[in-house]
Amino acid sequence: MPNIIEITELAAPELDAFARLTEAQLRCRREPSSGVFIAESPKVIGRALDAGYEPASLLMERKHINGQGRDIIARCGDIPVYTGDSGLLAQLTGYALTRGVLCAMRRRELPEVETLCANARRVAVLEGVVDPTNVGAIFRSAAALNMDAVLVTPTCCDPLYRRAARVSMGTVFQIPWTRIGSVPADWPGPGLRRLRQLGFRTAAMALSDDSVSVDDPRLMGEEKLAIVLGTEGDGLARSTIAGCDYTVRIPMSHDVDSLNVAAASAVAFWQLRIR
């Protein structure tokens, strides 16, 4: 039986996860799973549930209880379902809810890089990509274009941030991922060494005088390849580029110097995928 609770007090502490905690506070609130995250929209919530994530509570527009949120409620057991009209929920959260449904879900321990990549042949590495929209788009491309895993550096945006997960259309719950290091000093040197120990050659997506084209046969012939993508604006750090086995460019025309990191990721993943 669903536990439907009409919202009468916006300051109620049980609504903190939806209204007053930052993404960083949500991430670090609870041990050992390191907190909770907010999944937005029935599709994203459904994919998180499919992946085995545990729901803690739902926030839903009243009209969706017997509509597009009904199946989600049925899958979540007797957790609290907080509800009200769209104006009240926007006042609570500070933004209009996409598809009118949010779910607070418990995080899980991330796997070790060595475990995640044991059988992988193509992995993406995101260095300091901080825009959740870009992170979500990269994950969607990685899932669609047959990457085996995604690794994010310690300075990268959390893939489970609400907007990142939503832009990914829930693919952050479908493609394996983990962090490569826990503090900034763990990347690039130690992280690149870990990848080499796992048998990966590394390809830095960057413009330099010694760049090879993304369709270079040597790249496509690598048995195990890690495709390293850099932060918005500045791109990859010089030390990262120097530490990689290849520096790779996407050929451009009309005097365009580069693509947005999310667009570049899709081109690289498609070209360098295992055929």
C-alpha positions as CSV (number, residue, x, y, z in Angstrom):
1,M,0.0,0.0,0.0
2,P,1.6,3.3,-1.0
3,N,2.3,5.8,1.8
4,I,1.0,9.0,0.3
5,I,1.7,12.1,2.3
6,E,0.2,15.5,1.4
7,I,2.8,18.3,2.0
8,T,1.5,20.8,4.5
9,E,4.8,22.3,5.8
10,L,7.6,23.2,3.4
11,A,10.1,23.3,6.2
12,A,9.5,19.7,7.3
13,P,12.9,18.0,7.8
14,E,11.9,14.9,5.9
15,L,11.8,17.1,2.8
16,D,15.4,18.3,3.2
17,A,16.8,15.9,0.6
18,F,14.5,17.5,-2.0
19,A,14.7,21.1,-0.9
20,R,17.6,22.2,1.3
21,L,20.6,19.9,0.9
22,T,23.2,20.7,-1.8
23,E,24.4,18.0,-4.2
24,A,27.6,17.8,-2.1
25,Q,25.7,17.4,1.2
26,L,23.5,14.7,-0.3
27,R,26.5,12.8,-1.5
28,C,28.3,12.8,1.9
29,R,25.4,12.6,4.3
30,R,25.4,8.9,5.1
31,E,28.0,6.2,5.5
32,P,29.1,3.7,4.2
33,S,27.2,4.4,1.0
34,S,28.2,8.1,1.1
35,G,24.7,9.5,1.1
36,V,21.8,9.8,-1.3
37,F,21.2,11.3,-4.8
38,I,18.1,12.6,-6.5
39,A,16.8,10.9,-9.6
40,E,14.4,13.0,-11.8
41,S,11.7,11.8,-14.1
42,P,10.0,8.3,-14.3
43,K,12.4,7.0,-17.0
44,V,15.5,7.9,-15.0
45,I,14.0,6.6,-11.8
46,G,13.0,3.4,-13.5
47,R,16.5,2.8,-14.9
48,A,18.0,3.4,-11.4
49,L,15.5,0.8,-10.0
50,D,16.4,-1.6,-12.8
51,A,20.1,-1.2,-11.8
52,G,19.3,-2.1,-8.2
53,Y,19.4,1.3,-6.5
54,E,17.3,1.5,-3.3
55,P,14.7,4.2,-3.2
56,A,14.2,6.2,0.1
57,S,11.4,8.6,-0.7
58,L,9.4,10.1,-3.6
59,L,8.3,13.6,-4.3
60,M,5.5,13.7,-6.9
61,E,2.9,16.1,-8.3
62,R,-0.5,15.0,-7.1
63,K,-1.8,14.5,-10.7
64,H,0.9,11.9,-11.4
65,I,0.1,9.5,-8.5
66,N,-2.5,7.7,-10.7
67,G,-0.7,8.7,-13.9
68,Q,2.9,8.4,-15.1
69,G,4.1,8.0,-11.5
70,R,1.9,5.0,-10.7
71,D,4.3,2.3,-11.9
72,I,7.2,3.9,-10.0
73,I,5.1,4.0,-6.8
74,A,4.2,0.3,-7.3
75,R,7.9,-0.6,-7.6
76,C,9.0,1.3,-4.5
77,G,7.1,-0.5,-1.8
78,D,5.9,1.5,1.2
79,I,8.4,4.4,1.1
80,P,7.0,7.9,1.7
81,V,5.5,9.6,-1.4
82,Y,5.3,13.3,-0.7
83,T,2.9,15.1,-2.9
84,G,1.3,18.5,-3.8
85,D,0.5,20.6,-6.8
86,S,3.2,21.7,-9.3
87,G,3.4,25.2,-7.9
88,L,3.9,24.0,-4.3
89,L,6.6,21.5,-5.4
90,A,8.4,24.2,-7.5
91,Q,8.3,26.5,-4.4
92,L,9.8,23.6,-2.3
93,T,12.6,22.6,-4.7
94,G,13.3,25.9,-6.4
95,Y,12.8,24.5,-9.9
96,A,10.1,23.0,-12.1
97,L,10.1,19.2,-11.8
98,T,10.8,17.4,-15.1
99,R,7.9,15.0,-15.6
100,G,6.7,15.9,-12.1
101,V,8.6,13.1,-10.2
102,L,11.7,13.0,-8.0
103,C,13.1,10.1,-6.0
104,A,15.7,10.2,-3.3
105,M,17.8,7.1,-3.7
106,R,20.6,5.5,-1.6
107,R,24.1,5.6,-3.0
108,R,26.3,2.5,-3.3
109,E,29.9,1.9,-2.8
110,L,31.8,2.4,-6.1
111,P,33.9,-0.5,-7.4
112,E,37.7,-0.4,-7.6
113,V,39.1,0.6,-11.0
114,E,40.8,-2.8,-11.3
115,T,37.5,-4.6,-10.8
116,L,35.6,-2.4,-13.1
117,C,38.1,-2.6,-15.9
118,A,39.1,-6.3,-15.6
119,N,37.4,-7.3,-18.8
120,A,37.0,-3.9,-20.5
121,R,38.6,-3.1,-23.8
122,R,37.3,0.5,-24.3
123,V,37.0,2.9,-21.5
124,A,36.3,6.7,-21.3
125,V,38.2,8.8,-18.8
126,L,36.7,12.2,-17.8
127,E,39.3,14.7,-16.5
128,G,37.7,17.5,-14.5
129,V,34.6,17.8,-16.6
130,V,32.5,19.9,-14.3
131,D,29.3,20.7,-16.2
132,P,26.6,18.1,-15.3
133,T,25.0,18.5,-18.7
134,N,28.3,17.5,-20.4
135,V,28.8,14.6,-18.0
136,G,25.3,13.4,-18.7
137,A,25.7,13.7,-22.5
138,I,29.0,11.9,-22.4
139,F,27.5,9.0,-20.4
140,R,24.7,8.7,-22.9
141,S,27.1,8.6,-25.8
142,A,29.3,6.1,-23.9
143,A,26.4,3.8,-23.4
144,A,25.0,4.1,-26.9
145,L,28.4,3.7,-28.6
146,N,29.7,0.7,-26.8
147,M,32.2,1.9,-24.2
148,D,32.7,-0.7,-21.6
149,A,33.1,1.7,-18.7
150,V,33.6,5.3,-17.7
151,L,36.2,6.6,-15.2
152,V,35.9,10.0,-13.6
153,T,38.8,11.9,-12.0
154,P,38.5,13.3,-8.5
155,T,37.8,16.8,-9.9
156,C,35.0,15.7,-12.2
157,C,31.3,16.4,-11.6
158,D,29.5,13.5,-9.9
159,P,27.6,11.5,-12.5
160,L,24.8,11.0,-10.0
161,Y,24.0,14.7,-9.7
162,R,20.4,15.2,-10.6
163,R,21.0,17.1,-13.9
164,A,23.8,14.8,-15.0
165,A,21.6,11.7,-14.5
166,R,18.6,13.3,-16.2
167,V,20.6,14.5,-19.3
168,S,22.0,11.0,-19.5
169,M,18.5,9.6,-19.7
170,G,19.4,7.2,-16.9
171,T,22.4,5.7,-18.7
172,V,24.6,6.5,-15.7
173,F,22.8,3.5,-14.2
174,Q,23.5,1.3,-17.2
175,I,27.1,1.7,-18.0
176,P,29.7,0.8,-15.3
177,W,31.6,3.7,-13.8
178,T,33.8,4.6,-10.9
179,R,36.3,7.3,-9.7
180,I,39.9,6.9,-10.6
181,G,41.4,8.3,-7.4
182,S,39.9,10.0,-4.4
183,V,42.0,13.2,-4.2
184,P,43.4,15.5,-7.0
185,A,46.9,14.2,-6.5
186,D,45.7,10.7,-7.7
187,W,45.5,12.0,-11.3
188,P,47.1,12.1,-13.8
189,G,50.3,10.3,-12.8
190,P,49.1,7.5,-10.5
191,G,45.9,7.1,-12.5
192,L,47.7,6.7,-15.8
193,R,50.0,4.1,-14.2
194,R,47.0,2.2,-13.0
195,L,45.6,2.1,-16.5
196,R,48.9,0.9,-18.0
197,Q,49.1,-1.8,-15.3
198,L,45.7,-3.0,-16.6
199,G,47.0,-3.2,-20.1
200,F,45.5,0.0,-21.5
201,R,47.1,2.3,-24.0
202,T,45.9,5.9,-23.4
203,A,44.6,8.4,-25.9
204,A,44.5,12.1,-24.9
205,M,41.9,14.0,-27.0
206,A,43.8,17.2,-27.5
207,L,45.2,19.5,-30.2
208,S,49.0,19.5,-30.4
209,D,51.7,19.4,-33.1
210,D,52.1,15.6,-32.7
211,S,48.4,14.7,-32.7
212,V,47.2,11.8,-34.7
213,S,43.9,11.7,-36.4
214,V,41.1,9.9,-34.6
215,D,40.8,7.5,-37.5
216,D,44.5,6.5,-37.3
217,P,44.7,2.7,-37.8
218,R,47.0,2.3,-34.8
219,L,44.3,3.5,-32.5
220,M,41.7,1.3,-33.9
221,G,44.1,-1.6,-33.7
222,E,44.7,-1.3,-29.9
223,E,43.4,-4.2,-27.9
224,K,42.6,-2.0,-24.9
225,L,42.3,1.7,-25.2
226,A,41.4,4.5,-22.7
227,I,40.0,7.6,-24.3
228,V,40.8,10.6,-22.1
229,L,38.7,13.7,-22.3
230,G,39.4,17.1,-20.7
231,T,37.5,19.8,-18.9
232,E,35.5,22.5,-20.6
233,G,37.5,25.4,-21.9
234,D,41.1,24.5,-21.0
235,G,40.9,20.8,-22.1
236,L,43.4,18.3,-20.8
237,A,46.2,19.3,-18.5
238,R,49.7,19.3,-20.2
239,S,50.9,16.7,-17.8
240,T,48.0,14.4,-18.8
241,I,48.8,14.9,-22.5
242,A,52.5,14.2,-21.9
243,G,51.7,11.1,-19.9
244,C,49.4,9.5,-22.5
245,D,50.5,7.1,-25.3
246,Y,48.7,9.1,-28.0
247,T,47.5,12.6,-28.5
248,V,44.4,12.5,-30.8
249,R,42.6,15.1,-32.8
250,I,39.3,15.2,-34.6
251,P,39.9,16.7,-38.1
252,M,38.0,20.0,-38.5
253,S,36.9,22.3,-41.3
254,H,35.8,25.9,-41.7
255,D,38.4,27.1,-39.3
256,V,36.6,25.4,-36.3
257,D,39.3,24.6,-33.8
258,S,37.5,22.1,-31.6
259,L,34.2,20.6,-30.5
260,N,32.4,20.7,-27.2
261,V,33.7,17.9,-25.0
262,A,30.3,16.0,-25.2
263,A,30.2,16.2,-29.0
264,A,33.9,15.2,-29.2
265,S,33.3,12.2,-27.0
266,A,30.5,10.9,-29.3
267,V,32.8,11.2,-32.4
268,A,35.7,9.5,-30.6
269,F,33.6,6.7,-29.1
270,W,32.0,5.9,-32.5
271,Q,35.3,5.9,-34.3
272,L,37.3,4.0,-31.7
273,R,34.7,1.4,-30.7
274,I,35.4,-2.3,-30.9
275,R,33.9,-3.4,-34.3
